Amino acid sequence: MRTDFDPRDLPRRDFYRLLNSLVVPRPIAWVSSRSAAGVDNLAPHSFFTVASVSPAIVQFTSVGVKDTVRNIVATGDFVVNFTPESLFEEVNATGTDFAADESEFDRAGLTREPSLTVASMRVAESPAAIECRLHSTLAMGDCTLVFGEVTQVAVSSAVLDGAHPLIGKLRPLSRLGLDEWGTLGEVKEIQRIRASDWPREFRPREH
């Protein structure tokens, strides 16, 4: 038995919360940007993914037009900072709707670190940063999709094994439903099955 929900029958906020509780876990783009007036903004956005491999483009969605979007459109760049479990409270704090002339870096006690290829600042405490130049924006309903072409990636050597970031050292945060957040938890490994190796009878392992 299932319960069906029609988006036309529910208030917008209720259906938004329903989707947010089902599209989980969601990685967080901790986006730093700089306003035309020189104010450093920092905000978490949990609709975030890789949009293209070549060229390398990442994409996040802003629900409504907020300072982040206005800054990026005005100045043309931004940084996606990694959100580790150790910065849980700081990431949450930067989601506060401070005035546009206040910097979340200062309010949350975070350290600015100069980027190599863009004007927007990195979060020094974050183990990784993806520097981006604005590729394009796309208005969709009440949201704005922001696409950034990756110009530089900086990763702390402490979380690397050669050129590979170790998930156990990154310890990513993710967003769930309501006020719920996720941490790394159990990590499972499984190899993808090639068509040539597909068994005659597929029998999943017992759980």
C-alpha positions as CSV (number, residue, x, y, z in Angstrom):
1,M,0.0,0.0,0.0
2,R,1.3,3.5,-0.9
3,T,0.1,7.0,-0.1
4,D,0.0,9.3,-3.2
5,F,0.8,13.0,-3.2
6,D,-0.2,15.3,-6.0
7,P,1.8,18.6,-6.0
8,R,-1.3,20.4,-7.1
9,D,-3.1,19.4,-3.9
10,L,-0.5,20.4,-1.3
11,P,0.8,23.8,-0.2
12,R,4.1,24.6,-1.9
13,R,6.0,24.4,1.4
14,D,4.6,21.0,2.3
15,F,5.5,19.5,-1.1
16,Y,8.9,21.0,-0.9
17,R,9.5,19.3,2.4
18,L,8.2,16.0,1.0
19,L,10.7,16.1,-1.9
20,N,13.5,17.2,0.5
21,S,12.8,14.1,2.6
22,L,13.0,11.7,-0.3
23,V,15.8,13.1,-2.4
24,V,18.4,12.2,0.2
25,P,21.2,12.4,1.1
26,R,22.1,15.6,-0.7
27,P,25.7,16.9,-0.9
28,I,26.2,20.5,0.1
29,A,27.7,23.2,-2.0
30,W,29.1,25.6,0.6
31,V,29.3,28.6,-1.8
32,S,31.6,31.5,-1.2
33,S,31.1,34.6,-3.3
34,R,32.0,38.3,-3.2
35,S,29.6,41.1,-3.8
36,A,30.3,44.0,-6.1
37,A,30.9,46.1,-3.0
38,G,33.5,43.6,-1.8
39,V,31.6,41.7,0.9
40,D,32.5,38.1,1.2
41,N,29.3,35.9,1.3
42,L,29.2,32.2,2.4
43,A,26.0,30.0,2.2
44,P,25.2,26.3,2.0
45,H,23.1,25.0,-0.9
46,S,22.0,21.4,-0.8
47,F,20.8,21.1,-4.4
48,F,24.3,20.4,-5.8
49,T,25.9,18.1,-8.4
50,V,28.4,17.7,-11.3
51,A,26.8,19.0,-14.5
52,S,29.6,18.1,-17.0
53,V,32.9,16.3,-17.0
54,S,34.5,17.9,-20.0
55,P,34.5,20.8,-19.6
56,A,34.3,20.4,-15.9
57,I,31.2,22.2,-14.7
58,V,29.4,22.0,-11.3
59,Q,25.9,23.1,-10.7
60,F,23.9,24.2,-7.7
61,T,20.4,25.5,-7.3
62,S,19.2,28.5,-5.3
63,V,15.6,28.5,-4.1
64,G,14.7,32.1,-4.7
65,V,17.2,34.8,-5.7
66,K,19.6,35.3,-2.7
67,D,22.8,37.1,-2.1
68,T,24.8,34.2,-3.5
69,V,23.2,34.4,-6.9
70,R,23.3,38.2,-7.0
71,N,27.0,38.2,-6.2
72,I,27.9,35.6,-8.8
73,V,26.0,37.3,-11.5
74,A,27.6,40.6,-10.6
75,T,31.2,39.4,-10.3
76,G,31.3,36.2,-12.4
77,D,32.9,33.7,-10.0
78,F,32.5,31.6,-6.9
79,V,34.0,28.8,-4.8
80,V,32.4,25.6,-3.7
81,N,33.9,24.6,-0.3
82,F,33.7,21.1,1.0
83,T,31.5,20.6,4.1
84,P,33.1,18.2,6.6
85,E,31.4,16.8,9.7
86,S,33.9,18.8,11.8
87,L,32.4,22.1,10.6
88,F,28.7,21.1,11.2
89,E,27.8,24.1,13.3
90,E,29.6,26.6,11.1
91,V,28.0,25.3,7.9
92,N,24.6,25.5,9.6
93,A,25.3,29.0,10.9
94,T,26.1,30.3,7.4
95,G,22.6,29.5,6.4
96,T,21.3,32.4,8.5
97,D,19.7,35.2,6.5
98,F,22.2,38.0,7.4
99,A,22.0,41.3,5.8
100,A,23.9,41.6,2.4
101,D,26.5,43.9,4.0
102,E,27.5,41.4,6.6
103,S,29.9,38.5,6.0
104,E,29.1,35.0,7.1
105,F,32.9,34.4,7.3
106,D,33.0,36.9,10.2
107,R,29.7,35.9,11.9
108,A,30.6,32.2,11.9
109,G,34.3,32.8,12.9
110,L,35.7,31.3,9.7
111,T,39.0,32.2,8.0
112,R,39.3,33.6,4.5
113,E,41.9,32.0,2.2
114,P,42.8,33.6,-1.2
115,S,41.8,31.5,-4.2
116,L,44.3,31.0,-7.1
117,T,42.0,31.7,-10.1
118,V,39.0,33.7,-8.8
119,A,38.3,36.7,-6.6
120,S,36.0,34.8,-4.2
121,M,37.6,33.6,-1.1
122,R,38.0,30.0,0.1
123,V,37.2,28.7,3.5
124,A,40.6,28.0,5.1
125,E,39.1,25.4,7.5
126,S,37.5,23.4,4.7
127,P,39.6,20.4,3.4
128,A,38.8,21.1,-0.3
129,A,37.7,24.0,-2.5
130,I,36.4,24.0,-6.1
131,E,37.1,27.4,-7.8
132,C,34.6,28.3,-10.5
133,R,33.9,31.0,-13.1
134,L,30.3,31.5,-13.9
135,H,29.3,29.6,-17.0
136,S,25.6,30.4,-17.0
137,T,22.4,30.6,-15.0
138,L,19.0,29.1,-15.8
139,A,15.7,30.3,-14.2
140,M,13.4,27.4,-13.5
141,G,10.2,28.1,-11.7
142,D,11.0,29.8,-8.4
143,C,14.7,28.7,-8.5
144,T,17.9,29.7,-10.2
145,L,20.3,27.0,-11.4
146,V,23.9,28.2,-11.4
147,F,26.6,26.5,-13.5
148,G,30.2,27.1,-12.8
149,E,33.2,26.1,-15.0
150,V,35.9,24.6,-12.7
151,T,39.1,26.6,-12.9
152,Q,41.0,25.1,-10.0
153,V,40.6,22.4,-7.3
154,A,42.5,22.6,-4.0
155,V,42.6,19.7,-1.6
156,S,44.3,19.4,1.7
157,S,47.2,16.9,1.5
158,A,46.0,15.4,4.8
159,V,43.0,13.9,3.1
160,L,44.8,12.6,0.0
161,D,46.2,9.2,-0.9
162,G,48.3,10.3,-3.9
163,A,45.7,12.1,-6.1
164,H,42.7,10.4,-4.5
165,P,40.7,12.0,-1.7
166,L,39.9,9.5,1.0
167,I,36.3,9.6,2.1
168,G,37.1,8.4,5.6
169,K,39.2,11.5,6.1
170,L,36.9,13.9,4.3
171,R,33.9,12.9,6.5
172,P,31.3,14.8,4.4
173,L,28.1,16.2,5.8
174,S,24.9,15.8,3.8
175,R,21.4,17.2,4.0
176,L,18.3,15.1,4.7
177,G,14.7,16.2,5.4
178,L,13.5,18.9,7.8
179,D,16.4,19.9,10.1
180,E,18.1,16.5,9.7
181,W,21.7,16.2,8.5
182,G,23.6,13.1,7.5
183,T,27.2,12.0,8.2
184,L,29.3,9.3,6.5
185,G,28.1,6.3,8.3
186,E,28.9,2.8,6.9
187,V,30.7,2.8,3.6
188,K,30.0,-0.2,1.2
189,E,32.0,-1.2,-1.8
190,I,30.8,-3.2,-4.8
191,Q,32.0,-3.5,-8.4
192,R,29.8,-2.8,-11.3
193,I,28.9,-5.9,-13.3
194,R,30.0,-6.0,-17.0
195,A,27.4,-7.3,-19.4
196,S,29.8,-10.0,-20.5
197,D,30.1,-11.2,-16.9
198,W,26.4,-11.1,-16.1
199,P,25.3,-14.3,-14.4
200,R,22.6,-16.5,-16.0
201,E,20.5,-15.9,-12.9
202,F,21.0,-12.7,-10.9
203,R,20.7,-13.5,-7.2
204,P,21.3,-10.5,-4.9
205,R,23.1,-11.3,-1.7
206,E,20.9,-11.8,1.3
207,H,20.6,-8.6,3.4
